[in-house]
């Protein structure tokens, strides 16, 4: 399991996701934005709450897992 997941602001998380090939999918309801990533021919879509001041480490990890990032990819992603 990935170690030391930090709390991130929504824009920081999006910057990391875009650097790893995720793309903006569409605006969601309220203040959510949906981002997608295609893995093994399957499209993964997750909502990110833009109104949150800071996303908890558990929330950040959940988003990364829903986008099918492996432990190694998460470690590399968070070192940036």
Order of alpha helices (4+ residues) and beta strands (2+ residues): alpha-beta-beta-beta-alpha-alpha
